[in-house]
Amino acid sequence: MEEHQSGVGNALPGVPSHDGSTGQSSTGAFVTLVPDARSVIVPAAQNQRATEGAWSVARRRWQEGSVYLRQSKTLPAAWWGRFVETVETERGPVRKHRNVRIGEARLYTKPLAKRALREHVDRANDYQPIAVKSQTMGKAATPFSVFAVRWQEEVLVHKKASTAATVKGHINNSLIPAFGKLAMGDIDSERVQSFINRSMGKSSPKTVKNVWTTLRIMWNSAVAWKYVTGELRVELPKARKLRMRCYTVQEVKRMLAHTKGAEQAFFWLAAEAGLRAGELIALRASDVDVENLSVEVSKAIWNGSEHNPKTEAGFRTVCISARLGNRLKEYLDGREEGFLFQTSSGKPWDASNVLERKLNTLLDRLEIPKTDVKLLAKYVGKDGTVEQATKSEKRAASVGLHSFRHTNATAMD
């Protein structure tokens, strides 16, 4: 076998050497030689933006972030994290420094604080310009915050005002902070499960479940509109069932004995018929049939606006006792128009005013505690204090206008 000596320049076939010849032997056959590493020239790395087709693509950045201990004279020492995040603005992507509170120093070591910061840093490292995402992902690149606005404009407008207000609270207070900057295609069951697990330390199981219901309804629309595919599967926390406190029959009798006129008729009808507060204040004089001893429920007032009852079953006719019928007849005194419970100007009563100015004042006068401390202590348990009770526990141990409905469902049976 004949050997041929060649320099680096003719190591590659067809590539001219320094003398102008190509990497071929005298017989015309190509030969492969190992190039001299000292002769290879590598161009210097350039800190530039790469180009993919018509799109300008930012190079992928990597950061770990940093944690630091912040101390205060008035607040407990806490670990904070610092990192850089790229955000979309009208002028294009802008990098901003972020500082996030991780938790109190007594609960975290420095390594644990770094681990907690990783979730924020990972999201920042996963940034891609919207233009690039749109090219590769289509509608799935739409940020959740943008989709949420469109969903509210197209779907939420058809819901009752009270329902819409609750859903908007879920979106603005929980879902936007968690998913607002994410593309719809980046949201999956794993991310949602992590969100639910984190929410458990801040909200009651019932609230977490309600927020999940809102997200699930929005997701169904996203699937129908082809923003995403598939469904979300998560494990929800088991809500703790609490016995709701209600008025006793004796307490109701005392309340009716110490009121008269419109107030007495209102509380009596609330306890005997079990109507919701919004349904009570929406009743009109014509809805009461004192001859046939019935009340027709077809409306509910929320935040000053008249709407349909909460559910389809809310449209109903409720029977009342002869004694209550006579009391309503005396109260109406032949009036057949206007709201059943109305102000001097003819407007319906406001539920908040009834609670604060009428019911709470009456409870104080009769020395009926608004919150049952013993029941609340039972909910908290022997290892907790009343001050540590959650909102759900405090609500379950307290009475208000809705408690008449619970009284009707229990003591009046």
C-alpha positions in Angstrom: 0.0 0.0 0.0 1.4 3.3 -1.0 1.5 6.0 1.6 1.2 9.7 0.8 2.4 12.6 3.0 0.2 15.7 3.2 -0.3 18.7 5.2 -3.4 19.9 7.0 -4.6 21.8 4.0 -5.0 18.8 1.9 -6.3 16.5 4.6 -9.8 17.2 3.4 -10.7 16.0 -0.1 -11.4 18.7 -2.6 -10.1 21.5 -0.2 -7.1 23.4 -1.6 -3.9 23.2 0.3 -1.5 26.0 1.0 0.1 25.3 -2.4 -3.2 25.3 -4.2 -3.5 21.5 -4.6 -6.3 19.4 -3.3 -6.3 16.4 -0.9 -5.9 13.8 -3.6 -3.1 11.2 -4.1 -1.1 11.0 -7.2 -3.3 8.1 -8.3 -6.4 10.3 -7.8 -7.7 8.5 -4.7 -8.8 10.6 -1.7 -7.0 10.0 1.5 -8.0 10.9 5.1 -5.3 12.2 7.5 -5.7 13.3 11.1 -5.3 17.1 11.1 -2.7 18.8 13.3 -4.7 20.4 16.2 -2.3 23.3 16.2 -3.3 24.2 12.7 -7.1 24.4 13.4 -8.4 27.9 13.9 -11.6 28.1 16.0 -13.5 31.4 15.7 -14.1 33.3 18.9 -17.5 32.9 20.5 -19.8 35.7 19.7 -22.4 37.0 22.2 -25.0 37.6 19.5 -28.5 36.7 18.8 -29.0 33.7 16.6 -31.4 33.8 13.7 -34.0 31.1 12.9 -35.7 31.9 9.7 -37.3 35.3 10.1 -37.2 35.3 13.8 -34.5 36.6 16.1 -33.9 34.2 18.9 -32.3 35.1 22.2 -29.6 32.7 23.3 -30.7 30.5 26.2 -29.6 31.9 29.5 -28.8 29.9 32.6 -28.8 31.2 36.2 -29.1 29.8 39.6 -30.1 32.9 41.5 -28.9 33.8 45.0 -30.5 33.9 48.4 -29.8 36.3 51.2 -31.0 36.9 54.8 -33.0 40.0 55.4 -33.3 41.2 59.0 -35.7 43.7 60.4 -36.3 45.4 63.8 -40.0 44.8 63.6 -40.4 41.6 61.5 -38.8 38.1 61.8 -35.6 37.5 59.9 -36.4 36.0 56.5 -34.7 34.4 53.5 -35.2 36.3 50.2 -34.2 35.2 46.7 -32.8 37.3 43.9 -32.8 36.4 40.2 -33.3 38.0 36.7 -36.4 37.5 34.7 -37.2 38.4 31.1 -40.7 40.0 30.6 -42.5 41.0 27.5 -43.3 44.7 27.1 -44.6 46.9 24.3 -40.9 47.7 23.4 -39.9 44.0 23.4 -38.3 41.7 25.9 -36.9 43.4 29.0 -34.8 41.8 31.7 -35.7 42.7 35.2 -34.2 41.9 38.6 -36.7 40.1 40.9 -36.6 39.7 44.7 -39.0 37.2 46.2 -39.6 36.3 49.9 -39.0 32.6 50.5 -39.8 32.3 54.2 -38.8 33.0 57.8 -35.2 32.1 58.7 -36.4 29.8 61.5 -38.1 27.6 58.9 -35.3 27.4 56.3 -31.6 26.7 56.1 -29.7 28.3 53.3 -29.7 25.2 51.2 -33.5 24.8 51.7 -33.9 28.4 50.7 -31.9 27.9 47.5 -34.1 24.8 46.7 -37.3 26.9 47.2 -35.9 29.6 44.9 -35.3 27.1 42.2 -38.9 27.0 41.1 -38.8 30.8 40.3 -35.5 30.5 38.6 -36.5 27.6 36.5 -39.5 29.6 35.1 -37.1 32.5 34.3 -34.7 30.2 32.6 -37.4 28.7 30.4 -38.2 32.0 28.9 -38.8 32.1 25.1 -39.8 35.2 23.1 -43.5 35.2 22.3 -42.7 35.4 18.6 -40.7 32.2 18.7 -43.3 30.4 20.8 -46.1 31.5 18.4 -44.1 30.1 15.4 -43.6 26.7 17.0 -46.7 26.4 19.3 -49.5 28.3 17.5 -52.3 29.2 19.9 -50.7 27.2 22.6 -48.2 30.0 22.9 -50.8 32.4 24.2 -50.1 33.5 27.8 -52.6 32.4 30.3 -53.2 36.0 31.3 -54.2 36.9 27.8 -56.5 33.8 27.5 -58.1 34.7 30.8 -59.1 38.1 29.6 -60.7 36.6 26.4 -62.4 33.9 28.4 -64.0 36.5 30.7 -65.2 38.5 27.7 -66.7 35.5 25.9 -67.9 33.2 28.7 -68.0 34.8 32.1 -70.3 37.5 30.8 -73.1 34.9 30.6 -72.8 34.0 34.3 -74.8 35.6 37.2 -73.2 38.7 38.7 -72.5 36.9 42.0 -70.9 34.0 40.3 -68.9 36.3 38.0 -67.5 38.2 41.0 -66.4 35.0 42.7 -64.7 33.6 39.6 -62.9 36.9 38.9 -61.6 36.7 42.4 -60.2 33.2 41.7 -58.6 34.4 38.5 -57.1 37.6 39.8 -56.0 36.4 43.2 -54.9 32.8 42.5 -54.7 31.8 38.9 -53.0 34.8 37.3 -50.2 34.9 40.0 -49.6 31.2 39.4 -50.0 30.8 35.6 -50.3 34.3 34.2 -46.9 34.4 32.4 -47.0 30.8 31.2 -48.0 29.9 27.7 -51.2 27.8 27.6 -49.3 24.9 26.1 -46.9 24.9 29.1 -49.6 24.3 31.6 -50.0 20.7 32.5 -51.3 18.4 35.3 -47.9 18.5 37.1 -47.9 22.3 37.3 -51.5 22.5 38.4 -50.9 19.8 41.1 -48.0 21.7 42.4 -50.1 24.9 42.5 -52.8 23.1 44.4 -50.4 21.7 46.9 -48.9 25.1 47.5 -52.4 26.7 47.9 -53.2 24.3 50.7 -51.0 26.2 53.1 -52.7 29.5 52.3 -56.4 28.6 51.8 -59.0 26.2 53.1 -59.6 22.9 51.2 -63.0 24.3 50.1 -61.4 27.4 48.6 -58.8 25.4 46.8 -61.5 23.2 45.4 -63.5 26.2 44.2 -60.4 27.7 42.5 -59.7 24.4 40.8 -63.3 24.3 39.6 -62.8 27.7 38.0 -59.6 26.6 36.3 -61.2 23.4 35.0 -64.1 25.3 33.4 -61.6 27.7 31.8 -59.6 24.6 30.6 -62.7 23.1 29.0 -63.1 26.3 26.9 -59.4 26.3 26.0 -59.7 22.7 24.7 -62.8 23.6 22.7 -61.0 26.7 21.2 -58.0 24.6 20.4 -55.5 26.4 22.7 -54.6 23.1 24.4 -55.4 19.4 24.1 -56.1 16.8 26.7 -57.4 17.2 30.2 -56.0 18.1 33.6 -55.9 15.3 36.2 -55.1 16.3 39.8 -55.7 15.1 43.3 -57.7 17.5 45.4 -57.4 17.9 49.2 -60.2 16.4 51.1 -62.3 19.1 52.6 -63.1 18.9 56.3 -66.8 18.8 56.9 -67.8 21.2 59.7 -71.2 21.3 61.4 -72.6 24.7 60.7 -73.9 26.6 63.7 -77.6 27.7 63.5 -80.1 29.4 65.8 -82.0 27.2 68.2 -85.8 27.3 68.2 -85.7 29.0 71.5 -83.3 31.7 70.1 -85.7 32.3 67.2 -88.7 32.7 69.5 -86.8 35.2 71.6 -85.8 37.2 68.5 -89.4 37.3 67.2 -90.7 38.3 70.6 -88.3 41.3 70.8 -89.1 42.6 67.3 -92.1 43.9 65.5 -93.3 45.2 62.1 -91.1 44.6 59.1 -88.1 43.2 61.1 -90.3 40.6 62.8 -91.9 39.6 59.5 -88.4 39.4 57.9 -86.8 37.1 60.5 -89.9 35.0 60.8 -90.1 34.4 57.1 -86.3 33.7 57.0 -86.6 31.0 59.7 -89.8 29.3 58.6 -89.3 29.4 54.8 -85.5 29.0 54.8 -85.0 31.6 52.0 -81.6 33.0 51.1 -81.0 36.6 52.1 -80.9 37.7 48.4 -84.2 35.9 47.8 -85.8 37.5 50.8 -85.0 41.1 49.8 -86.1 40.4 46.2 -89.6 39.3 47.2 -92.4 41.6 46.1 -95.7 42.1 47.8 -97.4 40.3 44.9 -95.3 37.2 45.5 -97.1 36.6 48.8 -100.4 34.7 48.7 -101.9 35.1 52.2 -105.1 33.3 51.2 -103.3 30.2 50.0 -100.4 30.5 52.5 -97.6 30.5 49.9 -94.7 32.6 48.8 -93.4 32.6 45.2 -89.6 32.7 44.8 -88.4 33.8 41.3 -85.7 36.5 41.9 -82.7 37.2 44.0 -80.9 40.5 44.6 -77.1 40.6 44.8 -75.1 43.8 45.1 -78.1 45.9 44.3 -79.0 44.1 41.0 -81.9 41.7 40.5 -81.1 38.3 39.1 -82.4 34.7 38.9 -82.1 32.5 42.0 -78.8 30.7 42.6 -79.9 27.5 41.0 -82.8 26.2 38.8 -84.3 24.6 41.9 -84.4 28.2 43.4 -87.5 28.8 41.3 -90.1 27.5 43.8 -93.2 28.0 45.8 -92.8 27.8 49.5 -95.7 27.0 51.9 -96.0 29.0 55.1 -98.0 28.6 58.3 -101.3 30.2 59.0 -99.7 32.3 61.8 -97.0 33.7 59.5 -99.7 34.3 56.8 -101.7 36.4 59.2 -98.6 38.3 60.3 -97.7 39.1 56.7 -101.3 40.1 56.0 -101.2 42.6 58.9 -97.8 43.9 57.8 -98.8 44.4 54.2 -102.1 46.1 55.2 -103.6 45.7 51.7 -100.4 46.8 49.8 -100.0 44.8 46.6 -97.1 46.6 44.9 -93.5 47.2 45.5 -91.0 45.1 47.4 -92.2 43.1 50.4 -89.4 44.7 52.5 -88.6 48.1 51.2 -87.2 51.5 52.3 -89.2 54.7 52.6 -88.1 55.5 49.0 -89.4 52.1 47.7 -86.0 50.5 47.2 -85.4 46.9 48.5 -83.6 46.3 51.7 -79.9 45.9 51.5 -78.7 42.5 53.0 -75.5 44.0 54.5 -77.6 46.7 56.3 -80.0 44.2 57.6 -77.1 42.1 59.0 -75.2 45.0 60.6 -78.0 47.4 61.7 -80.8 45.0 62.5 -79.7 41.4 63.1 -76.3 42.1 64.9 -77.9 44.8 67.0 -80.7 42.4 68.0 -78.2 39.6 68.9 -76.3 42.0 71.1 -79.4 43.1 72.8 -80.5 39.6 73.5 -76.9 38.5 74.4 -76.9 35.8 71.8 -73.2 35.3 71.0 -72.4 35.8 67.3 -69.6 33.2 67.6 -69.8 30.1 69.6 -66.4 30.0 71.3 -66.8 26.4 72.5 -67.7 25.1 69.1 -64.8 27.0 67.6 -62.4 25.5 70.1 -63.7 22.1 69.2 -63.0 22.7 65.5 -59.4 23.9 66.3 -58.6 21.0 68.6 -56.7 20.7 71.8 -53.4 21.5 70.1 -54.6 24.8 68.7 -56.0 28.1 70.0 -59.1 30.0 68.9 -56.9 32.7 67.5 -55.4 30.1 65.1 -58.8 29.1 63.7 -59.2 29.4 59.9 -61.8 31.5 58.1 -63.9 28.4 57.4 -63.8 27.4 61.0 -64.8 30.8 62.2 -67.6 31.0 59.6 -68.9 27.6 60.7 -69.0 28.6 64.4 -70.8 32.0 63.7 -74.3 33.0 63.0 -75.7 35.5 60.5 -78.6 35.9 58.0 -77.8 32.6 56.3 -78.0 30.8 59.6 -81.8 31.1 59.5 -81.6 28.8 56.4 -79.6 26.2 58.4 -82.1 26.5 61.3 -84.9 25.7 58.8 -83.0 22.7 57.6 -82.5 21.3 61.1 -84.6 22.5 63.9 -87.7 23.2 61.8 -87.8 19.6 60.4 
